[in-house]
């Protein structure tokens, strides 16, 4: 059974909050309902971003979608553990598959929106997938899934997007002219994040590969 280790900054506040919410949910609500709720929230977020070509007011819908996504994604496993109805293999499969689809909805919506280039949104999606795939592959050996790197996990990313949405609604976008054209602040941030994730990914792959090679080195005959 694969265990989870959450190192995100908000976990001291988030963990008791989702525990309290799980205890208050009606008996008719199941973990599968919450997983579906999380995916619907991501789809709503993507639609909100895509609709911003009509009006920036759609950013409110995008933020609401992120909150719904957090609610479903954070509570499905918590509810299963609270009620002692865990299905480890099923939950692992459904949770990770839904996360990949949810991120696709959010970043696709961002790429269609007037606030991020589609190519930059693809870079952001690739960065998230690289970190996720490395985490999943490493879990086959360590039996541990790490939630968050350097204190940044899914909840911090959602909070960052909600704060940026509020920034856009109150101050507006600040595009910067570059040799490749106008880039938004979010474009610049995602490009920097992609480079950082790529470097970290290569370093972690090298480090993990070296560790496994040492642990499984052929026995020397004396």
Residue frames as qw, qx, qy, qz and C-alpha x, y, z in Angstrom:
[[0.000, 0.889, 0.459, 0.000, 0.00, 0.00, 0.00],
 [0.429, 0.388, -0.004, 0.816, 1.41, 3.37, -1.07],
 [0.300, -0.694, -0.439, 0.486, 1.46, 6.04, 1.65],
 [0.249, 0.822, 0.209, 0.467, 1.17, 9.79, 1.12],
 [0.501, -0.411, -0.213, 0.731, 3.49, 12.49, 2.45],
 [0.172, 0.879, 0.322, 0.307, 2.25, 16.06, 2.15],
 [0.561, -0.258, -0.126, 0.776, 4.94, 18.73, 2.50],
 [0.144, 0.675, 0.340, 0.639, 2.93, 21.72, 1.26],
 [0.116, 0.233, -0.334, 0.906, 2.96, 25.02, 3.13],
 [0.493, -0.292, -0.025, -0.819, -0.78, 25.10, 3.82],
 [0.604, -0.127, -0.784, -0.074, -1.08, 21.56, 5.21],
 [0.164, -0.102, -0.706, 0.682, -1.16, 22.70, 8.90],
 [0.383, 0.200, 0.208, -0.877, -4.38, 24.59, 8.09],
 [0.576, 0.164, -0.523, -0.606, -5.73, 22.40, 5.30],
 [0.357, 0.016, -0.932, 0.063, -5.54, 19.03, 7.08],
 [0.071, 0.269, 0.747, -0.604, -7.78, 19.93, 10.07],
 [0.421, 0.309, -0.022, -0.852, -10.15, 21.81, 7.73],
 [0.564, 0.148, -0.655, -0.480, -10.75, 18.86, 5.38],
 [0.231, -0.076, -0.928, 0.282, -11.03, 16.53, 8.39],
 [0.223, 0.290, 0.499, -0.786, -13.76, 18.76, 9.84],
 [0.516, 0.296, -0.271, -0.757, -15.56, 18.95, 6.48],
 [0.417, 0.091, -0.880, -0.207, -15.40, 15.17, 6.01],
 [0.057, -0.194, -0.859, 0.471, -17.07, 14.65, 9.39],
 [0.313, 0.384, 0.304, -0.814, -19.90, 17.05, 8.42],
 [0.323, 0.178, -0.632, -0.681, -20.72, 15.54, 5.01],
 [0.805, -0.013, 0.173, -0.567, -24.05, 13.66, 4.69],
 [0.637, -0.182, 0.748, 0.032, -23.89, 9.86, 4.57],
 [0.743, 0.574, 0.335, -0.081, -25.24, 9.92, 1.00],
 [0.308, 0.878, -0.356, -0.086, -22.06, 11.64, -0.21],
 [0.957, -0.092, 0.161, 0.224, -19.40, 9.14, -1.27],
 [0.432, -0.544, 0.390, 0.604, -15.71, 9.57, -2.16],
 [0.426, 0.280, 0.664, 0.548, -16.59, 8.92, -5.82],
 [0.084, 0.898, 0.426, 0.073, -19.06, 11.83, -5.69],
 [0.294, -0.871, 0.115, 0.377, -16.29, 14.08, -4.43],
 [0.510, -0.191, 0.574, 0.611, -13.83, 12.90, -7.09],
 [0.306, 0.589, 0.619, 0.420, -16.42, 13.75, -9.75],
 [0.118, -0.953, -0.242, 0.138, -17.04, 17.10, -8.05],
 [0.438, -0.620, 0.311, 0.571, -13.35, 17.90, -8.27],
 [0.420, 0.125, 0.648, 0.624, -13.28, 17.14, -12.00],
 [0.126, 0.808, 0.537, 0.207, -16.42, 19.22, -12.61],
 [0.273, -0.887, -0.042, 0.369, -14.75, 22.11, -10.76],
 [0.440, -0.342, 0.493, 0.668, -11.72, 21.87, -13.06],
 [0.302, 0.451, 0.680, 0.493, -13.99, 21.87, -16.12],
 [0.056, -0.923, -0.379, 0.041, -15.86, 24.92, -14.78],
 [0.388, -0.712, 0.193, 0.552, -12.51, 26.66, -14.21],
 [0.422, -0.029, 0.618, 0.662, -11.41, 25.94, -17.78],
 [0.168, 0.698, 0.617, 0.322, -14.71, 27.24, -19.18],
 [0.212, -0.916, -0.201, 0.277, -14.40, 30.38, -17.06],
 [0.394, -0.516, 0.373, 0.663, -10.90, 31.12, -18.38],
 [0.349, 0.226, 0.695, 0.586, -11.89, 30.40, -21.98],
 [0.058, 0.807, 0.568, 0.150, -14.91, 32.73, -21.70],
 [0.341, -0.673, -0.100, 0.649, -12.74, 35.66, -20.59],
 [0.283, 0.123, 0.478, 0.823, -12.50, 36.76, -24.23],
 [0.125, -0.698, -0.573, -0.411, -16.07, 38.02, -23.74],
 [0.310, -0.840, 0.057, -0.441, -15.54, 39.63, -20.32],
 [0.280, 0.402, -0.724, 0.486, -12.99, 39.51, -17.54],
 [0.606, -0.329, 0.304, -0.658, -15.91, 38.91, -15.15],
 [0.927, 0.055, -0.325, -0.178, -15.70, 35.25, -16.12],
 [0.347, 0.428, -0.699, 0.456, -12.61, 35.10, -13.91],
 [0.516, -0.310, 0.461, -0.652, -15.02, 34.83, -10.98],
 [0.947, 0.071, -0.041, -0.310, -16.32, 31.58, -12.48],
 [0.682, 0.428, -0.544, 0.236, -12.75, 30.34, -12.98],
 [0.032, -0.435, 0.654, -0.619, -11.98, 31.03, -9.31],
 [0.756, -0.156, 0.280, -0.571, -15.19, 29.32, -8.21],
 [0.914, 0.249, -0.297, -0.120, -14.19, 26.30, -10.29],
 [0.414, 0.460, -0.662, 0.423, -10.81, 26.17, -8.55],
 [0.380, -0.331, 0.561, -0.657, -12.51, 26.18, -5.14],
 [0.903, 0.039, 0.067, -0.423, -14.88, 23.39, -6.22],
 [0.770, 0.399, -0.487, 0.100, -11.92, 21.44, -7.57],
 [0.085, 0.448, -0.700, 0.549, -10.08, 21.84, -4.25],
 [0.653, -0.216, 0.370, -0.624, -13.16, 20.72, -2.32],
 [0.954, 0.141, -0.060, -0.257, -13.62, 17.50, -4.29],
 [0.691, 0.471, -0.498, 0.231, -9.96, 16.66, -4.81],
 [0.035, 0.482, -0.648, 0.589, -8.95, 17.25, -1.18],
 [0.596, -0.222, 0.434, -0.638, -11.92, 15.54, 0.44],
 [0.859, 0.132, -0.353, -0.348, -12.40, 12.33, -1.54],
 [0.632, 0.196, -0.690, 0.295, -9.51, 10.45, 0.05],
 [0.084, -0.265, 0.565, -0.777, -10.06, 12.09, 3.43],
 [0.724, -0.108, 0.074, -0.677, -13.69, 10.94, 3.48],
 [0.853, 0.124, -0.496, -0.108, -12.69, 7.38, 2.56],
 [0.427, 0.216, -0.699, 0.531, -10.17, 7.27, 5.39],
 [0.314, -0.240, 0.389, -0.832, -12.59, 8.90, 7.85],
 [0.827, -0.036, 0.037, -0.560, -15.28, 6.30, 7.12],
 [0.432, -0.365, 0.824, 0.039, -12.72, 3.48, 6.87],
 [0.794, 0.448, 0.380, -0.156, -13.89, 2.51, 3.39],
 [0.011, 0.712, -0.534, -0.456, -10.55, 2.89, 1.59],
 [0.910, 0.318, 0.256, 0.075, -9.97, 1.06, -1.68],
 [0.405, -0.661, 0.334, 0.536, -6.23, 1.72, -2.11],
 [0.425, -0.002, 0.670, 0.609, -5.70, 0.46, -5.68],
 [0.190, 0.718, 0.615, 0.263, -9.00, 1.82, -7.01],
 [0.169, -0.937, -0.165, 0.256, -8.52, 5.14, -5.23],
 [0.435, -0.495, 0.409, 0.631, -4.93, 5.48, -6.46],
 [0.368, 0.244, 0.695, 0.568, -6.00, 4.83, -10.06],
 [0.075, 0.810, 0.549, 0.194, -9.09, 7.06, -10.09],
 [0.288, -0.871, -0.091, 0.387, -7.51, 9.92, -8.12],
 [0.387, -0.438, 0.435, 0.685, -4.42, 10.22, -10.31],
 [0.304, 0.366, 0.705, 0.527, -6.31, 9.75, -13.57],
 [0.015, -0.881, -0.472, -0.039, -8.81, 12.44, -12.59],
 [0.346, -0.759, 0.080, 0.546, -5.99, 14.78, -11.57],
 [0.390, -0.108, 0.568, 0.716, -4.40, 14.48, -15.01],
 [0.138, 0.597, 0.665, 0.427, -7.72, 15.23, -16.74],
 [0.204, -0.889, -0.343, 0.225, -8.48, 18.11, -14.35],
 [0.362, -0.585, 0.240, 0.685, -5.14, 19.79, -15.04],
 [0.318, 0.206, 0.661, 0.648, -5.76, 19.39, -18.76],
 [0.005, 0.805, 0.569, 0.166, -9.06, 21.30, -18.41],
 [0.303, -0.859, -0.118, 0.394, -7.51, 24.11, -16.36],
 [0.375, -0.442, 0.410, 0.704, -4.42, 24.67, -18.51],
 [0.289, 0.384, 0.694, 0.536, -6.38, 24.30, -21.76],
 [0.043, -0.890, -0.454, -0.013, -8.75, 27.01, -20.54],
 [0.355, -0.759, 0.112, 0.534, -5.82, 29.23, -19.57],
 [0.424, -0.118, 0.579, 0.686, -4.28, 28.72, -23.01],
 [0.173, 0.615, 0.643, 0.423, -7.47, 29.83, -24.72],
 [0.206, -0.872, -0.338, 0.289, -7.89, 32.83, -22.42],
 [0.366, 0.866, -0.041, 0.338, -6.45, 36.27, -23.26],
 [0.423, -0.850, 0.292, -0.115, -4.14, 36.03, -20.23],
 [0.561, -0.448, 0.664, 0.209, -1.75, 33.30, -21.36],
 [0.422, 0.479, -0.611, -0.467, -0.34, 32.04, -24.63],
 [0.958, -0.004, -0.055, -0.282, -1.47, 28.57, -25.59],
 [0.722, 0.390, -0.498, 0.280, 2.16, 27.44, -25.95],
 [0.020, -0.474, 0.592, -0.651, 2.98, 28.71, -22.47],
 [0.766, -0.229, 0.238, -0.552, -0.04, 26.88, -21.04],
 [0.940, 0.185, -0.283, -0.038, 1.27, 23.68, -22.66],
 [0.407, 0.468, -0.601, 0.504, 4.65, 24.26, -20.98],
 [0.402, -0.394, 0.472, -0.679, 2.88, 24.62, -17.63],
 [0.926, -0.042, 0.029, -0.373, 0.98, 21.39, -18.23],
 [0.796, 0.349, -0.455, 0.193, 4.17, 19.56, -19.25],
 [0.085, 0.501, -0.609, 0.609, 5.92, 20.81, -16.07],
 [0.656, -0.277, 0.373, -0.594, 3.11, 19.51, -13.87],
 [0.963, 0.136, -0.128, -0.193, 3.02, 16.19, -15.70],
 [0.557, 0.485, -0.587, 0.331, 6.81, 15.77, -15.39],
 [0.186, -0.418, 0.630, -0.628, 6.64, 16.20, -11.62],
 [0.809, -0.091, 0.237, -0.530, 3.62, 13.90, -11.37],
 [0.903, 0.287, -0.311, -0.078, 5.08, 11.14, -13.54],
 [0.353, 0.476, -0.677, 0.438, 8.37, 11.17, -11.64],
 [0.435, -0.328, 0.528, -0.652, 6.44, 10.96, -8.37],
 [0.909, 0.046, 0.071, -0.407, 4.37, 8.01, -9.60],
 [0.787, 0.392, -0.466, 0.101, 7.35, 6.13, -11.03],
 [0.146, 0.469, -0.682, 0.541, 9.40, 6.64, -7.87],
 [0.645, -0.283, 0.352, -0.616, 6.48, 5.44, -5.73],
 [0.923, 0.134, -0.314, -0.174, 6.82, 1.99, -7.30],
 [0.621, 0.266, -0.585, 0.448, 10.12, 1.68, -5.42],
 [0.057, 0.257, -0.526, 0.809, 9.63, 3.81, -2.31],
 [0.266, -0.516, -0.814, -0.024, 5.89, 3.08, -1.78],
 [0.151, -0.608, -0.349, 0.697, 5.49, 6.79, -0.97],
 [0.275, 0.706, 0.416, 0.503, 3.65, 9.50, -2.93],
 [0.319, -0.302, -0.226, 0.870, 4.96, 12.97, -2.17],
 [0.114, 0.847, 0.495, 0.158, 2.40, 15.76, -2.29],
 [0.044, -0.998, 0.038, 0.005, 4.23, 19.00, -3.00],
 [0.777, 0.121, -0.068, 0.614, 7.81, 19.95, -3.72],
 [0.302, 0.157, -0.164, 0.926, 9.61, 22.80, -1.95],
 [0.093, 0.336, 0.554, -0.756, 6.36, 23.48, -0.10],
 [0.427, 0.300, -0.200, -0.829, 4.33, 23.94, -3.29],
 [0.267, 0.164, 0.949, 0.029, 1.53, 21.49, -3.99],
 [0.042, 0.494, 0.718, 0.489, -1.84, 21.50, -5.78],
 [0.206, -0.825, -0.491, 0.191, -3.49, 23.70, -3.14],
 [0.305, -0.595, 0.099, 0.737, -0.76, 26.36, -3.39],
 [0.193, 0.076, 0.621, 0.756, -1.11, 26.35, -7.18],
 [0.067, -0.683, -0.687, -0.240, -4.87, 26.85, -6.89],
 [0.286, -0.806, -0.275, 0.439, -4.40, 29.68, -4.39],
 [0.320, -0.345, 0.331, 0.818, -1.85, 31.30, -6.72],
 [0.098, 0.334, 0.689, 0.635, -4.28, 31.17, -9.64],
 [0.177, -0.795, -0.580, 0.013, -7.12, 32.61, -7.52],
 [0.327, -0.697, -0.050, 0.636, -4.86, 35.47, -6.38],
 [0.246, -0.112, 0.511, 0.816, -3.81, 36.13, -9.98],
 [0.014, 0.586, 0.719, 0.373, -7.47, 36.15, -11.06],
 [0.239, -0.849, -0.377, 0.283, -8.19, 38.78, -8.40],
 [0.351, -0.467, 0.239, 0.776, -5.16, 40.76, -9.59],
 [0.175, 0.205, 0.657, 0.704, -6.52, 40.70, -13.15],
 [0.108, -0.732, -0.654, -0.157, -9.98, 41.79, -12.00],
 [0.313, -0.854, -0.236, 0.343, -8.75, 44.70, -9.89],
 [0.264, -0.677, 0.318, 0.608, -5.61, 45.91, -11.67],
 [0.714, 0.650, -0.064, -0.252, -5.67, 44.26, -15.07],
 [0.921, 0.082, 0.154, 0.348, -3.09, 42.44, -17.14],
 [0.115, -0.881, 0.312, 0.337, 0.38, 43.93, -17.57],
 [0.905, 0.346, 0.143, 0.200, 1.72, 42.55, -20.86],
 [0.362, -0.719, 0.381, 0.455, 5.43, 42.98, -21.49],
 [0.684, 0.689, -0.180, -0.157, 6.91, 43.42, -24.97],
 [0.648, -0.436, 0.578, 0.239, 9.59, 40.80, -25.68],
 [0.053, 0.427, -0.695, -0.575, 11.45, 39.60, -28.80],
 [0.019, 0.172, 0.962, 0.213, 8.82, 36.86, -29.16],
 [0.266, -0.548, -0.508, -0.610, 5.89, 39.26, -28.74],
 [0.404, -0.538, 0.227, -0.704, 3.73, 40.34, -25.82],
 [0.525, -0.105, -0.821, 0.196, 3.94, 38.14, -22.73],
 [0.530, -0.716, -0.147, -0.431, 1.71, 38.41, -19.68],
 [0.268, -0.634, 0.612, -0.390, 3.00, 38.17, -16.13],
 [0.873, -0.114, 0.406, -0.245, 1.58, 34.66, -15.96],
 [0.835, 0.518, -0.170, 0.072, 3.43, 33.72, -19.16],
 [0.234, 0.711, -0.553, 0.367, 6.70, 34.81, -17.58],
 [0.547, -0.451, 0.575, -0.409, 6.00, 33.01, -14.33],
 [0.952, 0.103, 0.228, -0.174, 5.06, 29.74, -16.06],
 [0.702, 0.610, -0.323, 0.172, 8.15, 29.84, -18.29],
 [0.029, -0.643, 0.638, -0.423, 10.39, 30.32, -15.22],
 [0.743, -0.243, 0.488, -0.388, 8.51, 27.55, -13.39],
 [0.938, 0.332, -0.039, -0.094, 8.93, 25.22, -16.38],
 [0.479, 0.642, -0.521, 0.294, 12.70, 25.75, -16.45],
 [0.310, -0.522, 0.632, -0.482, 12.92, 25.20, -12.68],
 [0.880, -0.045, 0.341, -0.328, 10.85, 21.99, -12.87],
 [0.844, 0.484, -0.231, 0.014, 12.84, 20.69, -15.83],
 [0.247, 0.627, -0.634, 0.379, 16.17, 21.21, -14.03],
 [0.526, -0.359, 0.596, -0.490, 14.78, 19.68, -10.81],
 [0.940, 0.166, 0.092, -0.282, 13.38, 16.75, -12.80],
 [0.717, 0.531, -0.425, 0.152, 16.75, 15.99, -14.41],
 [0.011, -0.561, 0.672, -0.482, 18.58, 16.29, -11.09],
 [0.698, -0.212, 0.484, -0.483, 16.09, 14.02, -9.29],
 [0.938, 0.292, -0.097, -0.158, 16.18, 11.43, -12.09],
 [0.515, 0.567, -0.570, 0.298, 19.99, 11.35, -11.94],
 [0.237, -0.469, 0.645, -0.554, 19.99, 11.17, -8.13],
 [0.833, -0.065, 0.327, -0.441, 17.32, 8.47, -7.96],
 [0.877, 0.401, -0.258, -0.055, 18.95, 6.44, -10.72],
 [0.303, 0.573, -0.657, 0.385, 22.32, 6.61, -8.94],
 [0.491, -0.354, 0.582, -0.543, 20.75, 5.50, -5.65],
 [0.929, 0.107, 0.155, -0.319, 19.03, 2.51, -7.25],
 [0.721, 0.527, -0.439, 0.100, 22.19, 1.55, -9.13],
 [0.038, 0.532, -0.708, 0.463, 24.15, 1.50, -5.85],
 [0.663, -0.196, 0.497, -0.524, 21.47, -0.48, -4.01],
 [0.929, 0.230, 0.231, -0.176, 21.24, -3.08, -6.78],
 [0.220, 0.735, -0.625, -0.144, 24.93, -3.27, -7.73],
 [0.894, 0.116, -0.426, -0.074, 26.05, -6.82, -8.67],
 [0.755, -0.615, 0.225, 0.023, 27.62, -8.74, -5.83],
 [0.331, 0.735, -0.591, 0.011, 31.40, -9.00, -6.17],
 [0.969, -0.098, -0.217, 0.058, 33.00, -12.38, -5.87],
 [0.376, -0.833, 0.406, 0.005, 35.85, -12.51, -3.42]]
